[in-house]
Amino acid sequence: MKEILIIGNGISGMMCAIRCAELGMKVKLIAPGPSEQSQSVMAAGGINAVTERHEEGDSVQCHIEDTLKGGAYLAGSNAVKGLCSDAKEIIHYLERIGTVFSVDEQDRPLLRAFGGQTYKRTHYCGSSTGKHIVSALVMEVRRFEAAGLITRIMRHHFYSALISDGRCYGALLYDEDARELVPVYADALVMATGGQNCLFGKTTGSSRCDGYAVGRLFMQGAALKNLEFIQFHPTTLETPQKRMLISEAVRGEGGRLFYMDGDQKVFFMEDKYGPRGNLMTRDLISREIVATGRDVLLDISFMDKRLIDSRLPEVRDICAKYRGIDISKEPIPVAPSVHYFMGGLAVHKDHETNIQGLYAVGECASIYHGANRLGGNSLLSAMYSGKVAAESISGKDHKLEPADFENYILAEQEGFKKMLDAKSPFAAMHIRDMLADTMREHMSIVRCADSLSKGIEDVRYYLSVAERIHYDASVSAYTNYSLSGILTLALAALTCADARRESRGAHYRSDYPTASDEYRAATIISYNDGNMQVTFDRENAYED
Ligand SMILES: Cc1cc2nc3c(=O)[nH]c(=O)nc-3n(C[C@H](O)[C@H](O)[C@H](O)COP(=O)(O)OP(=O)(O)OC[C@H]3O[C@@H](n4cnc5c(N)ncnc54)[C@H](O)[C@@H]3O)c2cc1C
């Protein structure tokens, strides 16, 4: 029986675990905490699919075209075809396992309009779609756990992969309770670690999705793709801890963006782009908000209060709880913030990376969203990629050739113990904060060569400081050891942004403000002995 190790228990990790178990494989599902604390529970707006109950005129082909166009033609077209074609089955599967989607009086699914999509095709559960999907998947995971096929292990973190001669054999994990590194061997290692929020500090996402695992795997030889494409969500609300997402659902329900000019309301998106202006893609709206140079507001107060209560309860609650705003009476002050990472581990259509036996699914993998993701396509890709990876692993002969990791494991364990014993005047958390400041300043919505070089210089300096750090006892062991992986990932992202001398999707350069055919290809970055090399995948080697 094949044994699979999955790191991360959000929607993509759980879906992969369930499908592996259905196919008769044994799974260890690893994460620091329960699935109910994964970022997936935050997903509010919904999941895209063209089902038999679609809007008149819509089709799977149209969903494919919208996705490719939204991604500025950098997404894998065959992969996107698979994603959109399977979406209907994914919705039916979710219904079968207990996800209750919102319906109208005749029991027909309610569909929401999301940005960059020609038709309404976003299925939702009020404004807490992620929570409902996570709950349904957790029940399925438990069912397979009872059958002895899935084991959930918490309070464990990824440390490094066990790789020899381009083949992955499992991972070294950090056990929080024992405070030591433990090896886990497996026929396939699946990474499902989500986004890279730590690079920017305060984002809409979970701080647990920090990018460390992707950075560490990069240092171990895994190629990364499209790191420069970072989605800024145009409508987020400032709070002390983080940026709270004001879901696109608000604009899908008719919400209008405006700013005040004296006592005049200026509906700048509608003025420039017509009646669907508030539903343009996220990158474009974010840039337009920045270009106004004003405080921008989002108004939904004209909507019937009963509809707000039934369709947007989470948005209503967030605004009331964090800022004392009653959205049925007043507009919401909004600003763009980092929300989603289109880049990540480069995977083929079957979700295997350039390292045999190492797979990536969900937000940490890069394949479906190209230069920009459409709202509602991420939950879909998390579900779909989990399935695809499991089926690919099941179909392949992953029989392990013996590889000896004894020396590697002993050396890492010894180094880890030394790290715990050492003391250092440097604060790991302080470096993380400085990194976030650098990234927010130099890798923001609008970039240019000068600013990116400054960012690269800063991060190189942080890396040199981090090398001298032994242990900062004021923060967790994980915060300490994850630092160099996170910094390396940030440097890789800045390097990719510097190399792409054009503007496309979420990557906008004031010194190269238009798209160029020369760059109509995914960015691939690899790491060799401390050096980073960027290439453009013009042959689509990673697509199929
Ligand atoms: C506020 C918000 C609203 C959103 N709304 C929508 C929406 O309406 N529709 C949509 O399609 N998308 C939405 N998204 C995006 C979507 O929710 C995510 O892209 C998706 O849920 C990611 O799922 P995942 O399984 O890849 O990762 P996650 O759910 O992020 O799970 C990652 C897992 O990896 C674990 N992990 C991370 N690092 C390590 C490590 N080093 N060691 C061990 N474990 C680790 C984490 O603890 C977690 O368990 C939203 C995102 C946010 C932030």
Ligand as a Chemical Component Dictionary entry (heavy atoms), coordinates in Angstrom:
data_LIG
# 
_chem_comp.id                   LIG 
_chem_comp.type                 NON-POLYMER 
_chem_comp.pdbx_formal_charge   0 
_chem_comp.three_letter_code    LIG 
# 
loop_
_chem_comp_atom.comp_id 
_chem_comp_atom.atom_id 
_chem_comp_atom.alt_atom_id 
_chem_comp_atom.type_symbol 
_chem_comp_atom.charge 
_chem_comp_atom.model_Cartn_x 
_chem_comp_atom.model_Cartn_y 
_chem_comp_atom.model_Cartn_z 
_chem_comp_atom.pdbx_ordinal 
LIG C1  C1  C 0 -10.083 36.371 3.395  1  
LIG C2  C2  C 0 -10.017 35.447 2.214  2  
LIG C3  C3  C 0 -11.146 35.191 1.467  3  
LIG C4  C4  C 0 -11.081 34.334 0.353  4  
LIG N1  N1  N 0 -12.219 34.085 -0.359 5  
LIG C5  C5  C 0 -12.157 33.242 -1.420 6  
LIG C6  C6  C 0 -13.339 32.927 -2.161 7  
LIG O1  O1  O 0 -14.425 33.386 -1.855 8  
LIG N2  N2  N 0 -13.214 32.101 -3.226 9  
LIG C7  C7  C 0 -12.036 31.545 -3.603 10 
LIG O2  O2  O 0 -11.999 30.789 -4.578 11 
LIG N3  N3  N 0 -10.903 31.801 -2.884 12 
LIG C8  C8  C 0 -10.939 32.622 -1.811 13 
LIG N4  N4  N 0 -9.798  32.881 -1.094 14 
LIG C9  C9  C 0 -8.565  32.148 -1.402 15 
LIG C10 C10 C 0 -8.682  30.718 -0.862 16 
LIG O3  O3  O 0 -9.339  30.714 0.351  17 
LIG C11 C11 C 0 -7.316  30.041 -0.686 18 
LIG O4  O4  O 0 -6.513  30.249 -1.812 19 
LIG C12 C12 C 0 -7.491  28.549 -0.481 20 
LIG O5  O5  O 0 -8.400  28.288 0.550  21 
LIG C13 C13 C 0 -6.160  27.927 -0.199 22 
LIG O6  O6  O 0 -6.338  26.601 0.204  23 
LIG P1  P1  P 0 -5.073  25.699 0.465  24 
LIG O7  O7  O 0 -5.561  24.343 0.784  25 
LIG O8  O8  O 0 -4.120  25.842 -0.644 26 
LIG O9  O9  O 0 -4.333  26.340 1.721  27 
LIG P2  P2  P 0 -4.791  26.799 3.181  28 
LIG O10 O10 O 0 -6.216  26.648 3.456  29 
LIG O11 O11 O 0 -4.187  28.139 3.320  30 
LIG O12 O12 O 0 -4.035  25.753 4.097  31 
LIG C14 C14 C 0 -2.636  25.727 4.226  32 
LIG C15 C15 C 0 -2.286  24.719 5.286  33 
LIG O13 O13 O 0 -0.865  24.544 5.331  34 
LIG C16 C16 C 0 -0.433  24.626 6.680  35 
LIG N5  N5  N 0 0.976   25.051 6.677  36 
LIG C17 C17 C 0 1.517   26.192 6.189  37 
LIG N6  N6  N 0 2.856   26.191 6.375  38 
LIG C18 C18 C 0 3.164   25.026 6.981  39 
LIG C19 C19 C 0 4.375   24.433 7.442  40 
LIG N7  N7  N 0 5.549   25.064 7.321  41 
LIG N8  N8  N 0 4.315   23.210 8.025  42 
LIG C20 C20 C 0 3.125   22.546 8.171  43 
LIG N9  N9  N 0 1.955   23.075 7.748  44 
LIG C21 C21 C 0 1.974   24.284 7.173  45 
LIG C22 C22 C 0 -1.397  25.618 7.311  46 
LIG O14 O14 O 0 -1.390  25.538 8.710  47 
LIG C23 C23 C 0 -2.710  25.116 6.679  48 
LIG O15 O15 O 0 -3.149  23.961 7.341  49 
LIG C24 C24 C 0 -9.843  33.746 0.001  50 
LIG C25 C25 C 0 -8.698  34.015 0.762  51 
LIG C26 C26 C 0 -8.774  34.864 1.864  52 
LIG C27 C27 C 0 -7.532  35.150 2.658  53 
# 
loop_
_chem_comp_bond.comp_id 
_chem_comp_bond.atom_id_1 
_chem_comp_bond.atom_id_2 
_chem_comp_bond.value_order 
_chem_comp_bond.pdbx_ordinal 
LIG C1  C2  SING 1  
LIG C2  C3  SING 2  
LIG C2  C26 DOUB 3  
LIG C3  C4  DOUB 4  
LIG C4  N1  SING 5  
LIG C4  C24 SING 6  
LIG N1  C5  DOUB 7  
LIG C5  C6  SING 8  
LIG C5  C8  SING 9  
LIG C6  O1  DOUB 10 
LIG C6  N2  SING 11 
LIG N2  C7  SING 12 
LIG C7  O2  DOUB 13 
LIG C7  N3  SING 14 
LIG N3  C8  DOUB 15 
LIG C8  N4  SING 16 
LIG N4  C9  SING 17 
LIG N4  C24 SING 18 
LIG C9  C10 SING 19 
LIG C10 O3  SING 20 
LIG C10 C11 SING 21 
LIG C11 O4  SING 22 
LIG C11 C12 SING 23 
LIG C12 O5  SING 24 
LIG C12 C13 SING 25 
LIG C13 O6  SING 26 
LIG O6  P1  SING 27 
LIG P1  O7  DOUB 28 
LIG P1  O8  SING 29 
LIG P1  O9  SING 30 
LIG O9  P2  SING 31 
LIG P2  O10 DOUB 32 
LIG P2  O11 SING 33 
LIG P2  O12 SING 34 
LIG O12 C14 SING 35 
LIG C14 C15 SING 36 
LIG C15 O13 SING 37 
LIG C15 C23 SING 38 
LIG O13 C16 SING 39 
LIG C16 N5  SING 40 
LIG C16 C22 SING 41 
LIG N5  C17 SING 42 
LIG N5  C21 SING 43 
LIG C17 N6  DOUB 44 
LIG N6  C18 SING 45 
LIG C18 C19 SING 46 
LIG C18 C21 DOUB 47 
LIG C19 N7  SING 48 
LIG C19 N8  DOUB 49 
LIG N8  C20 SING 50 
LIG C20 N9  DOUB 51 
LIG N9  C21 SING 52 
LIG C22 O14 SING 53 
LIG C22 C23 SING 54 
LIG C23 O15 SING 55 
LIG C24 C25 DOUB 56 
LIG C25 C26 SING 57 
LIG C26 C27 SING 58 
# 
